[in-house]
Amino acid sequence: MRINRGMALGKEIADSLESEQETGDEIKDFVIAQLPKFELMDKPFEATIRVGDVEIPLLGKLDTAKADLSAFKEYKTGVTTWDQKKADKHGQITFYCVLAEALTGKIPQDIELDYAPSVYLPDGRVELTGEIKRFITHRTTADILKMKIRMKKAWIRIGEICEEQLI
């Protein structure tokens, strides 16, 4: 998979957070130091949910979460602007809530999206601005149910595509 400069920056930040090693870049290291962290960093979680008569395997890798999954934070970098409305509708966060509920029986109540904006420099490089914007968000039981229906439709369609390709 080819990645663009913005994705490369996001990966560099994620790698530094996971390894707890500084990047050597003052702005990046400043931003990383300001990002709130829980006990678990970049940990994958697996669960299976049942929606009607369909079982769906889930795999998610939360940026940072409490060990009991009652809280998590999602980090975003990039030139695409994030705001409260976008955070409140972000499907990835809802997906993580479905995963957490499958594992714990509860919807996380402490959810935050932390956005570190970046800009394109005249030479084409991407650089963080040094700013962090925090968006507190939440998900309801209705949000979880809607996502499960969306997951079921997607899982069924994936199965259909696999069958088409194998025949």
PALUM-246106 format. One line per 2 residues: their letters; for each residue y, z, x of N, C-alpha, C, CB. Coordinates in Angstrom, 1 decimal. Atoms other than C-alpha are relative to their C-alpha. Last residue first. Glycine has a CB too. Example, Ala and Ser with C-alpha at 12.3 -4.5 7.8 and 13.67 -1.06 7.14 Angstrom:
// PALUM-246106
sa = -1.1/0.0/-0.9/-1.1/7.1/13.7/1.1/0.8/-0.8/0.5/-1.4/0.4 | -1.2/0.0/0.9/-4.5/7.8/12.3/1.2/0.0/0.9/0.0/1.2/-1.0
***
This chain:
// PALUM-246106
il = 0.8/1.0/0.8/-19.3/-8.5/-17.0/0.3/-1.4/0.5/0.4/0.1/-1.5 | 1.4/-0.1/-0.4/-18.1/-5.9/-14.4/-0.8/-1.0/-0.8/-0.5/1.4/-0.3
qe = 0.2/0.5/-1.4/-14.4/-6.8/-14.7/-1.4/0.0/0.4/0.8/0.9/0.9 | -0.4/1.5/-0.1/-14.3/-6.6/-18.5/-0.3/-0.5/1.4/1.4/-0.2/-0.4
ec = 1.1/0.7/0.6/-16.2/-3.2/-18.4/0.3/-1.5/0.1/-0.1/0.4/-1.5 | 1.1/-0.1/-0.9/-13.7/-1.8/-15.9/-1.2/-0.8/-0.6/-0.5/1.5/0.2
ie = -0.3/0.9/-1.2/-10.8/-3.0/-18.0/-1.2/0.0/0.9/1.3/0.4/0.7 | 0.1/1.4/0.5/-12.3/-1.4/-21.1/0.2/-1.0/1.1/1.0/-0.2/-1.2
gi = 1.4/0.3/0.2/-12.8/1.9/-19.3/-0.3/-1.4/-0.4/-0.6/1.0/-1.0 | 0.5/0.1/-1.3/-9.2/1.9/-18.1/-1.5/-0.3/-0.1/0.1/1.3/0.9
ri = -0.3/1.3/-0.4/-8.2/1.3/-21.7/-0.5/-0.3/1.5/1.6/-0.2/0.0 | 0.8/1.0/0.8/-10.1/4.3/-22.9/0.3/-1.4/0.5/0.3/0.1/-1.5
wa = 1.4/-0.2/-0.5/-8.6/6.5/-20.1/-0.9/-1.1/-0.7/-0.5/1.4/-0.2 | 0.1/0.6/-1.3/-5.1/5.2/-21.0/-1.4/0.0/0.6/1.0/0.8/1.0
kk = -0.1/1.5/0.2/-5.5/5.9/-24.7/-0.1/-0.7/1.4/1.4/-0.3/-0.6 | 1.2/0.5/0.6/-6.9/9.4/-23.9/0.1/-1.5/-0.2/-0.2/0.6/-1.4
mr = 1.1/0.0/-0.9/-4.1/10.2/-21.5/-1.3/-0.7/-0.5/-0.3/1.4/0.6 | -0.3/1.1/-1.0/-1.4/9.2/-24.0/-1.1/-0.1/1.0/1.3/0.3/0.7
ik = 0.2/1.3/0.8/-3.1/11.4/-26.6/0.3/-1.2/0.9/0.9/0.0/-1.3 | 1.4/0.1/0.1/-3.2/14.3/-24.0/-0.4/-1.3/-0.8/-0.6/1.2/-0.7
mk = 0.4/0.5/-1.3/0.5/13.7/-23.2/-1.6/-0.2/-0.1/0.3/1.0/1.1 | -0.4/1.4/-0.2/1.4/14.0/-26.9/-0.5/-0.6/1.3/1.5/-0.1/-0.1
li = 0.8/0.8/0.9/-0.6/17.2/-27.2/0.3/-1.5/0.1/0.1/0.5/-1.4 | 1.3/0.0/-0.6/1.1/18.7/-24.1/-0.9/-0.9/-0.9/-0.6/1.4/0.1
da = -0.1/0.9/-1.2/4.6/17.8/-25.4/-1.4/-0.2/0.6/0.9/0.6/1.0 | -0.1/1.4/0.5/3.7/19.4/-28.8/0.1/-1.0/1.1/1.2/-0.1/-0.9
tt = 1.4/0.4/0.5/2.5/22.6/-27.1/0.0/-1.5/-0.5/-0.5/0.9/-1.0 | 0.5/-0.6/1.2/5.9/22.7/-25.4/-1.4/-0.4/-0.3/0.9/-0.3/-1.3
rh = 0.8/0.9/0.9/7.1/21.8/-22.0/-0.6/0.9/-1.1/-1.1/-0.6/0.9 | 1.2/-0.7/0.6/9.9/23.4/-19.9/-0.7/-1.1/-0.9/0.5/1.2/-0.9
ti = 0.5/0.7/1.2/12.7/22.3/-17.6/-1.2/0.8/-0.6/-0.5/-1.4/0.4 | 1.0/-0.8/0.7/14.9/23.9/-15.0/-0.4/-0.8/-1.2/0.6/1.4/-0.3
fr = 0.1/0.1/1.5/16.8/21.2/-13.1/-1.2/0.8/-0.5/-0.2/-1.5/-0.3 | 1.2/-0.7/0.6/17.9/21.9/-9.5/0.1/-0.2/-1.5/0.0/1.4/0.4
ki = -0.3/-0.2/1.4/20.2/19.5/-7.5/-1.3/0.6/-0.7/0.5/-1.3/-0.8 | 1.2/-0.2/0.9/20.0/19.7/-3.8/0.5/0.3/-1.4/-0.9/1.1/0.6
eg = -0.1/-0.7/1.3/22.7/18.3/-1.5/-1.4/0.2/-0.6/1.0/-0.8/-0.9 | 0.0/-1.4/-0.3/22.2/17.4/2.2/0.2/0.8/-1.3/1.2/0.3/0.9
tl = -1.4/-0.4/0.1/23.0/13.7/1.5/0.2/1.5/0.4/0.6/-0.2/-1.4 | -0.3/-1.0/1.0/19.6/12.6/2.7/1.5/0.4/0.0/-0.9/1.3/0.2
ev = -0.3/-1.3/-0.5/19.5/9.4/4.7/0.3/1.0/-1.2/1.2/0.0/1.0 | -0.2/-0.9/1.1/18.0/6.0/4.1/0.2/1.4/0.6/-1.2/-0.1/-1.0
rg = 0.7/-1.2/0.0/18.4/3.3/6.8/0.3/0.8/-1.2/0.2/0.8/1.3 | 1.2/0.1/0.8/19.7/-0.1/5.9/-0.8/1.2/0.0/-0.8/-1.2/0.5
dp = 1.0/0.6/-0.8/22.3/-0.3/8.8/-1.3/-0.1/-0.8/-0.2/0.7/1.3 | -0.3/1.4/-0.2/25.1/0.4/6.3/-1.0/-0.8/0.8/1.4/-0.1/0.7
ly = -1.0/0.2/-1.0/23.4/3.6/5.2/0.3/-1.5/0.3/-0.4/0.8/1.4 | 0.3/1.0/-1.0/21.5/3.9/2.0/1.2/-0.1/0.9/-0.2/-1.4/-0.7
vs = -0.8/1.2/0.0/21.9/7.2/0.3/-0.4/-1.0/1.0/1.6/0.4/0.2 | -0.2/0.7/-1.3/19.7/10.2/-0.5/0.9/-1.3/-0.2/-1.3/-0.5/0.6
pa = -0.4/1.4/0.0/19.6/12.7/-3.2/0.1/-0.5/1.4/1.4/-0.1/-0.7 | -0.8/0.1/-1.2/17.5/15.9/-2.9/0.5/-1.5/0.1/-0.8/0.5/1.3
yd = -0.3/1.3/-0.4/16.2/16.7/-6.4/0.9/0.0/1.2/0.6/-0.8/-1.1 | -1.0/-0.1/-1.0/14.4/19.9/-7.3/0.2/-1.4/0.6/-0.3/1.0/1.1
le = 0.0/1.2/-0.8/12.5/19.8/-10.5/1.2/0.1/0.9/0.1/-1.3/-1.0 | -1.2/0.5/-0.6/11.7/23.2/-11.9/-0.2/-1.3/0.8/0.6/1.1/1.0
id = 0.1/1.4/-0.5/9.1/24.7/-14.1/1.3/-0.5/0.5/-0.6/-1.0/-1.1 | -1.0/0.1/-1.1/8.6/28.4/-14.9/-0.1/-1.3/0.7/0.0/1.2/1.0
qp = -1.3/-0.3/0.6/6.8/28.7/-18.2/1.1/-0.1/1.0/-0.1/1.4/-0.6 | -1.0/-0.6/-0.9/3.5/27.0/-17.2/1.4/0.2/-0.7/0.1/-0.8/1.3
ik = -1.0/0.9/-0.5/1.4/26.2/-20.2/0.9/0.7/0.9/0.8/-0.7/-1.2 | -1.4/-0.3/0.3/-1.6/28.6/-20.6/0.9/-1.2/0.6/0.5/1.3/0.6
gt = -0.1/-0.3/1.5/-5.4/28.2/-20.8/1.5/0.2/-0.4/-0.8/1.2/-0.3 | -0.4/-1.4/0.3/-5.6/28.6/-17.0/0.0/0.4/-1.5/1.3/0.3/0.6
la = 0.5/-0.9/-1.0/-7.3/25.4/-15.7/0.2/1.5/-0.3/0.6/-0.2/1.4 | 1.5/0.2/-0.1/-6.8/23.1/-18.6/-0.6/1.0/0.9/-0.3/-1.4/0.5
ea = 0.6/-0.6/1.2/-3.3/24.5/-19.1/-1.5/-0.1/-0.1/0.6/-0.7/-1.3 | -0.1/-1.5/-0.1/-2.4/23.8/-15.5/-0.6/0.7/-1.2/1.4/0.4/0.2
lv = 1.0/-0.5/-1.0/-3.7/20.2/-15.8/0.0/1.5/0.1/0.4/-0.7/1.4 | 1.4/0.2/0.6/-1.8/19.6/-19.0/-1.0/0.5/0.9/-0.2/-1.5/-0.4
cy = 0.2/-1.1/1.0/1.3/21.1/-17.4/-1.3/-0.1/-0.7/1.2/0.0/-1.0 | 0.3/-1.2/-0.7/0.9/18.8/-14.4/-0.2/1.2/-0.9/1.1/0.3/1.1
ft = 1.4/0.2/-0.5/0.8/15.8/-16.7/-0.4/1.3/0.7/-0.1/-1.2/0.9 | 0.9/-0.2/1.2/4.0/17.0/-18.4/-1.5/-0.1/0.4/0.4/-0.9/-1.1
iq = -0.1/-1.4/0.3/5.7/17.2/-15.0/-0.9/0.4/-1.2/1.4/0.5/-0.2 | 0.8/-0.6/-1.1/4.5/13.7/-14.1/0.0/1.5/-0.2/0.6/-0.3/1.4
gh = 1.4/-0.1/0.3/5.8/12.5/-17.5/-0.9/0.7/1.0/-0.6/-1.4/-0.2 | 0.8/0.5/-1.1/9.4/13.2/-16.8/-1.5/0.3/-0.2/0.4/0.7/1.4
kd = 0.9/1.0/0.5/11.2/13.7/-20.1/-1.0/-0.5/1.0/0.8/-1.2/-0.5 | 0.6/-0.5/1.3/13.0/17.0/-19.4/-1.1/-1.0/-0.5/1.0/0.3/-1.0
ak = 0.9/-1.0/-0.3/13.7/15.9/-15.8/-0.8/0.5/-1.2/0.7/1.2/0.7 | 1.1/0.7/-0.7/15.3/12.7/-17.0/-1.1/1.0/0.4/0.5/-0.7/1.2
kq = 0.7/0.8/1.0/17.5/14.6/-19.5/-1.3/-0.6/0.6/0.9/-1.0/-0.7 | 0.8/-0.9/0.9/18.5/17.2/-16.9/-0.9/-0.8/-1.0/0.9/1.0/-0.7
dw = -0.8/-0.9/0.8/19.6/14.6/-14.4/-0.9/0.8/-0.9/1.1/-0.8/-0.8 | 0.7/-0.9/1.0/18.0/12.6/-11.6/1.0/0.8/-0.7/-1.0/0.9/0.7
tt = -0.6/-1.2/0.5/19.8/9.7/-9.8/-0.9/0.7/-1.0/1.4/-0.2/-0.5 | 0.0/-0.1/1.4/17.7/7.1/-8.0/0.5/1.3/-0.5/-1.4/-0.4/-0.6
vg = -1.3/0.4/0.5/18.8/7.1/-4.4/0.1/-0.1/-1.5/0.3/-1.4/0.7 | -0.3/1.4/0.3/15.8/9.1/-3.4/1.4/-0.3/-0.4/-0.9/-0.4/-1.1
tk = -1.1/0.5/-0.9/14.2/12.5/-3.0/0.3/-1.4/-0.5/-0.4/0.0/1.5 | -0.3/1.4/0.0/12.1/14.4/-5.6/1.2/-0.3/1.0/0.5/-0.5/-1.4
ye = -1.1/0.4/-0.8/10.4/17.8/-5.4/0.2/-1.5/-0.1/-0.2/0.4/1.5 | 0.2/1.4/-0.4/8.4/19.2/-8.2/1.2/-0.4/0.8/-0.3/-0.9/-1.3
kf = -1.2/0.8/-0.2/8.2/23.0/-8.7/-0.4/-1.4/0.5/1.0/0.7/1.1 | 0.1/1.0/-1.0/5.5/25.1/-10.2/1.4/-0.7/0.1/-1.1/-1.0/-0.3
as = -1.3/0.6/-0.4/5.1/28.3/-12.2/-0.3/-1.1/1.0/1.0/1.0/0.6 | -1.0/-0.3/1.1/2.3/30.0/-14.2/1.4/-0.6/0.3/0.2/1.5/-0.1
ld = -0.5/1.2/0.7/-0.2/28.2/-12.0/0.9/0.3/-1.1/-1.2/-0.8/-0.5 | 0.5/0.0/1.3/-1.9/31.5/-11.0/0.4/-1.2/-0.9/0.4/1.3/-0.7
ak = 1.5/0.0/-0.1/-1.5/30.8/-7.3/-0.6/0.0/-1.4/-0.5/1.2/0.8 | 0.5/-1.4/-0.1/2.2/30.0/-7.9/-1.5/-0.1/-0.1/0.6/0.9/-1.1
at = 0.4/-0.7/1.2/2.9/26.3/-7.3/-0.3/1.4/0.3/-1.1/-0.7/-0.7 | 0.2/-1.5/-0.3/4.4/23.9/-4.8/-0.2/0.7/-1.3/1.3/0.5/0.7
dl = -0.7/-0.2/-1.2/4.3/20.1/-4.6/0.0/1.4/0.4/1.5/-0.5/-0.2 | -1.3/-0.6/0.3/1.5/19.9/-7.2/0.8/0.3/1.4/-0.1/1.3/-0.8
kg = -0.4/-0.7/-1.3/-1.3/17.6/-6.4/1.4/0.5/-0.2/-0.2/-1.0/1.2 | -1.4/-0.1/-0.2/-3.1/16.4/-9.6/0.3/0.8/1.3/0.8/0.7/-1.2
ll = -0.3/-0.5/-1.4/-6.5/15.3/-10.5/1.5/-0.1/0.2/-0.8/-1.0/1.1 | -1.4/0.0/-0.5/-7.7/14.9/-14.0/0.0/0.5/1.4/0.8/1.0/-0.9
pi = -0.2/-0.8/-1.3/-11.1/13.9/-15.4/1.4/-0.1/0.4/-1.0/-0.6/1.1 | -0.9/0.7/-1.0/-11.0/12.8/-19.1/0.1/0.9/1.2/1.4/-0.2/-0.6
ev = -0.3/-0.9/-1.2/-13.7/13.6/-21.6/0.8/-0.8/1.0/-1.4/0.5/0.6 | -0.1/0.6/-1.3/-13.5/11.7/-24.9/0.3/1.0/1.1/1.2/-1.1/0.0
dg = 1.3/0.1/-0.6/-14.8/12.9/-28.2/0.0/-0.6/1.4/-0.9/-0.9/-1.0 | 1.0/0.5/0.9/-11.6/14.3/-29.4/-1.3/-0.1/0.6/0.5/-1.4/-0.5
vr = -0.9/0.4/1.0/-9.5/14.9/-26.3/-0.8/-0.7/-1.1/1.2/-0.9/0.5 | 0.6/0.7/1.0/-11.6/16.8/-23.8/1.0/-0.2/-1.1/-1.3/0.8/-0.7
it = -0.4/-0.3/1.4/-10.1/17.8/-20.6/-0.8/-0.8/-1.0/1.6/-0.2/-0.2 | 0.4/1.0/1.0/-11.6/17.8/-17.1/0.5/0.5/-1.4/-1.6/-0.2/0.0
ae = 0.5/-0.5/1.2/-10.0/19.6/-14.2/-0.5/-1.1/-0.9/1.2/0.9/-0.7 | 0.8/0.8/0.8/-9.0/19.1/-10.6/-0.4/0.7/-1.3/-1.3/-0.5/0.8
fp = 0.7/-0.7/1.0/-6.2/20.6/-8.5/-0.8/-1.0/-0.9/0.9/0.8/-0.9 | 0.6/0.8/1.1/-4.8/19.3/-5.2/-0.8/0.9/-1.0/-0.9/-1.0/0.5
kd = 1.5/-0.2/0.2/-2.6/21.6/-3.2/-0.5/-0.8/-1.2/-0.2/1.6/-0.3 | 0.6/1.3/0.0/0.8/20.3/-1.9/-1.5/0.2/-0.2/0.3/-0.7/1.3
ml = -0.8/1.2/-0.3/2.0/23.9/-1.2/-0.9/-1.2/0.1/0.7/0.2/1.4 | 0.8/1.2/-0.2/0.6/27.0/-2.8/0.9/-1.2/0.3/-0.9/-0.3/-1.2
ef = 1.1/-0.3/-0.9/2.3/30.4/-2.4/-0.8/-1.3/0.4/-1.0/1.0/-0.6 | 0.9/-1.0/0.5/5.6/29.2/-3.9/-1.2/0.2/1.0/-0.5/-0.3/-1.4
kp = 1.4/0.2/-0.2/8.5/27.4/-2.3/-0.8/1.2/-0.6/-0.3/-0.2/1.5 | 0.8/-1.2/0.3/12.2/26.9/-3.0/-1.5/-0.3/0.1/0.4/0.5/-1.4
lq = 0.9/0.2/1.1/13.8/24.0/-1.2/-0.8/1.2/-0.2/-0.9/-1.2/0.3 | -0.6/-0.4/1.3/16.7/25.1/1.0/-0.9/-0.2/-1.2/1.3/-0.7/-0.2
ai = -0.1/-1.5/0.0/14.8/25.0/4.3/0.6/0.5/-1.3/0.9/0.4/1.2 | 1.4/-0.6/0.1/13.7/21.4/3.5/0.1/1.5/0.0/-0.9/-0.5/1.2
vf = 0.5/0.2/1.4/17.3/20.4/2.9/-1.3/0.7/-0.2/0.0/-1.5/-0.3 | -0.8/-0.8/0.9/18.5/21.8/6.2/-0.5/0.0/-1.4/1.5/-0.4/0.1
dk = 0.5/-1.4/-0.2/15.5/20.3/8.1/0.9/1.0/-0.9/0.1/0.4/1.4 | 1.3/-0.2/0.7/16.4/16.9/6.6/-0.5/1.4/0.1/-1.0/-1.0/0.7
ie = -0.2/0.1/1.5/20.1/17.2/7.5/-1.4/0.2/-0.7/0.6/-1.3/-0.4 | -0.7/-1.2/0.5/19.4/18.5/11.1/0.1/-0.1/-1.5/1.4/0.0/0.6
dg = -1.2/0.6/0.5/16.7/15.9/12.0/0.7/1.1/-0.8/-0.3/-1.2/-1.0 | -0.9/0.3/-1.1/14.1/17.4/14.2/1.3/-0.6/-0.4/-0.7/-0.9/1.0
te = 0.0/1.4/-0.3/11.5/17.1/11.5/0.8/-0.3/1.2/0.5/-0.8/-1.2 | -1.3/0.7/0.2/10.7/20.8/11.3/-0.1/-1.5/0.4/1.0/0.7/0.9
qe = -0.6/0.4/-1.3/7.1/21.9/10.9/1.3/-0.7/-0.2/-1.0/-1.0/0.8 | -0.9/-1.0/-0.4/5.8/23.8/7.9/0.6/-0.2/1.4/-0.6/1.4/-0.1
se = 0.4/-0.5/-1.3/2.9/21.4/7.7/0.8/1.2/0.5/0.1/-1.1/1.0 | 1.4/-0.4/0.0/3.1/20.9/3.9/-0.3/0.6/1.4/-0.9/-1.2/-0.2
ls = 0.2/-1.2/0.9/6.9/21.0/3.8/-1.4/0.5/0.1/0.3/-0.4/-1.5 | -0.7/-1.1/-0.7/7.2/18.6/6.8/-0.2/1.3/-0.8/1.5/-0.3/0.2
da = 0.8/-0.3/-1.1/4.7/16.2/5.2/0.5/1.2/0.8/-0.1/-1.2/1.0 | 1.3/-0.6/0.5/6.5/16.2/1.9/-0.9/0.5/1.2/-0.7/-0.9/-0.9
ie = -0.4/-1.3/0.5/9.9/15.5/3.7/-1.3/0.8/-0.5/1.0/-0.1/-1.2 | -0.4/-0.8/-1.2/8.4/12.7/5.7/0.3/1.4/-0.5/1.1/-0.7/0.8
kg = 1.2/-0.4/-0.6/6.7/11.3/2.5/0.3/0.9/1.3/-0.8/-1.2/0.5 | 0.7/-1.0/0.8/10.0/11.3/0.7/-1.3/0.5/0.6/-0.3/-0.6/-1.4
la = -0.8/-1.2/-0.1/11.7/9.5/3.6/-0.7/1.1/-0.8/1.4/-0.2/-0.5 | 0.3/-0.6/-1.3/8.9/6.9/3.7/0.8/1.3/0.2/0.4/-1.0/1.1
mg = 1.3/-0.7/0.1/9.3/6.4/-0.1/-0.4/0.6/1.4/-1.1/-1.0/-0.4 | -0.2/-1.2/0.8/13.0/5.7/0.4/-1.3/0.8/-0.1/0.5/-0.4/-1.4
rn = -0.7/-1.1/-0.8/12.3/3.3/3.2/0.2/1.3/-0.7/1.3/-0.5/0.5 | -1.4/0.3/-0.4/9.8/1.3/1.2/0.6/1.1/0.8/0.9/-0.4/-1.2
ir = -1.0/-0.9/0.5/6.1/1.7/1.1/1.3/-0.4/0.5/-0.4/1.5/0.5 | -1.2/0.0/-0.7/3.4/-0.9/1.3/1.0/1.0/-0.5/0.6/-1.5/0.0
m = -1.2/0.0/0.8/0.0/0.0/0.0/1.2/0.0/0.9/0.0/1.2/-1.0
***
